């Protein structure tokens, strides 16, 4: 199973989803490829935002080793699932999918009942916004991993 989480800059939301999914998959003994990207290249090569790293560390997983990268056309074939963190990312994925794309494109909240439609970007907000985003991300990623593992 190959899962790619997609957000805007790949320094807040998608790294949190990536790190938490890796944590769950490792605990389940699964050999899955988990990664994350941004729709834009503003933060290519950068570590996740320090606030996102702090939230993950407090919750028992690490995202400090992740580095930002930008979505490429190859990702639409290399991954089974491209998972958007909000509806603008979902629209971006649908608009930029090459004709030979094989990945299933979904919104993260599609995987969990009652979840928010969009995971709000905490970047321009306070630390509490990172905790709220992590709560929402972890709830939906838990369901995504559970449902995909059951297949």
C-alpha positions as CSV (number, residue, x, y, z in Angstrom):
1,X,0.0,0.0,0.0
2,X,1.3,3.4,-1.0
3,X,-0.3,6.5,0.5
4,X,0.6,10.2,-0.3
5,X,-0.8,13.0,1.9
6,X,-1.1,16.4,0.1
7,X,-1.4,19.9,1.5
8,X,-0.2,23.3,0.4
9,X,3.4,23.6,1.5
10,X,4.2,20.2,3.0
11,X,5.3,21.7,6.4
12,X,2.2,21.4,8.6
13,X,-0.8,19.3,7.8
14,X,0.5,16.7,5.4
15,X,3.7,16.0,7.5
16,X,1.4,15.4,10.5
17,X,-0.7,13.0,8.5
18,X,2.4,11.3,7.1
19,X,4.1,10.9,10.5
20,X,1.0,9.7,12.3
21,X,0.2,7.2,9.5
22,X,3.8,5.9,9.6
23,X,3.4,5.5,13.4
24,X,0.2,3.5,13.0
25,X,1.5,1.4,10.1
26,X,4.7,0.5,12.0
27,X,2.7,-0.5,15.1
28,X,0.5,-2.7,12.9
29,X,3.5,-4.4,11.4
30,X,2.5,-3.3,7.9
31,X,5.1,-2.7,5.1
32,X,3.4,0.4,3.5
33,X,5.0,3.4,1.8
34,X,3.8,6.6,3.4
35,X,4.9,10.1,2.2
36,X,3.7,13.6,1.9
37,X,3.9,16.5,-0.5
38,X,2.9,20.1,-1.1
39,X,1.0,21.5,-4.1
40,X,3.6,24.3,-4.2
41,X,7.4,24.3,-4.0
42,X,7.8,27.0,-1.4
43,X,9.3,24.7,1.3
44,X,11.1,22.0,-0.8
45,X,13.9,20.5,1.3
46,X,12.7,22.2,4.6
47,X,11.8,20.3,7.8
48,X,8.2,20.6,9.0
49,X,7.2,23.7,10.9
50,X,8.6,23.6,14.4
51,X,5.1,23.8,15.9
52,X,4.0,20.8,13.9
53,X,7.1,18.9,15.1
54,X,6.3,19.9,18.7
55,X,2.7,18.6,18.5
56,X,3.8,15.3,16.9
57,X,6.6,14.8,19.5
58,X,4.1,15.4,22.4
59,X,1.8,12.8,20.9
60,X,4.5,10.2,20.6
61,X,5.6,10.2,17.0
62,X,8.3,12.2,15.1
63,X,8.1,14.2,11.9
64,X,11.5,15.8,12.3
65,X,13.2,13.7,9.6
66,X,10.6,14.6,6.9
67,X,11.6,17.1,4.3
68,X,9.2,19.1,2.1
69,X,8.7,18.2,-1.5
70,X,6.4,19.2,-4.3
71,X,3.9,17.0,-6.0
72,X,5.0,15.6,-9.3
73,X,3.1,13.9,-12.2
74,X,4.9,10.6,-11.3
75,X,3.2,10.6,-7.9
76,X,-0.2,9.9,-9.6
77,X,1.2,6.6,-10.7
78,X,3.6,5.7,-7.9
79,X,1.0,5.8,-5.1
80,X,-2.2,3.9,-4.6
81,X,-3.8,6.8,-2.7
82,X,-3.4,10.5,-2.9
83,X,-5.1,12.0,0.1
84,X,-5.9,15.7,0.2
85,X,-6.0,17.6,3.5
86,X,-8.6,20.1,2.2
87,X,-10.9,20.6,-0.7
88,X,-8.6,23.1,-2.5
89,X,-6.0,20.3,-2.5
90,X,-8.6,17.8,-3.8
91,X,-9.5,20.2,-6.6
92,X,-5.8,20.7,-7.4
93,X,-5.2,17.0,-7.6
94,X,-8.1,16.5,-10.0
95,X,-7.0,19.3,-12.2
96,X,-3.4,18.2,-12.4
97,X,-3.9,14.4,-12.7
98,X,-2.3,13.1,-15.8
99,X,-4.2,11.0,-18.2
100,X,-2.4,7.8,-17.1
101,X,-3.0,8.5,-13.3
102,X,-3.7,5.3,-11.4
103,X,-3.9,6.6,-7.8
104,X,-7.2,6.9,-6.1
105,X,-7.7,10.6,-5.1
106,X,-9.7,11.4,-1.9
107,X,-10.2,13.9,0.8
108,X,-8.9,12.9,4.2
109,X,-12.2,13.5,5.8
110,X,-13.8,11.1,3.3
111,X,-12.2,8.3,5.5
112,X,-13.9,9.2,8.8
113,X,-17.5,9.9,9.7
114,X,-18.3,13.2,11.1
115,X,-14.9,14.7,10.4
116,X,-14.5,18.2,9.2
117,X,-14.6,18.6,5.4
118,X,-11.3,20.5,5.4
119,X,-8.5,20.3,7.9
120,X,-7.9,23.9,8.6
121,X,-4.4,25.2,7.9
122,X,-2.8,26.1,11.3
123,X,0.3,27.9,9.7
124,X,-0.9,31.5,10.4
125,X,-2.5,30.7,13.7
126,X,-1.5,29.9,17.3
127,X,-0.2,26.7,18.8
128,X,-3.8,25.6,19.7
129,X,-4.6,25.5,16.0
130,X,-1.8,22.9,15.5
131,X,-3.4,20.8,18.3
132,X,-6.8,21.1,16.6
133,X,-5.4,20.1,13.2
134,X,-3.5,17.2,14.7
135,X,-6.7,16.0,16.5
136,X,-8.7,16.0,13.2
137,X,-5.8,14.5,11.2
138,X,-5.2,11.7,13.7
139,X,-8.9,10.8,13.9
140,X,-9.2,10.5,10.1
141,X,-5.8,8.9,9.5
142,X,-6.7,6.2,12.1
143,X,-9.8,5.4,10.1
144,X,-8.0,5.5,6.8
145,X,-5.3,3.0,8.0
146,X,-7.9,0.8,9.7
147,X,-10.1,0.6,6.6
148,X,-7.2,0.1,4.1
149,X,-5.7,-2.6,6.4
150,X,-9.0,-4.5,6.4
151,X,-9.0,-4.8,2.6
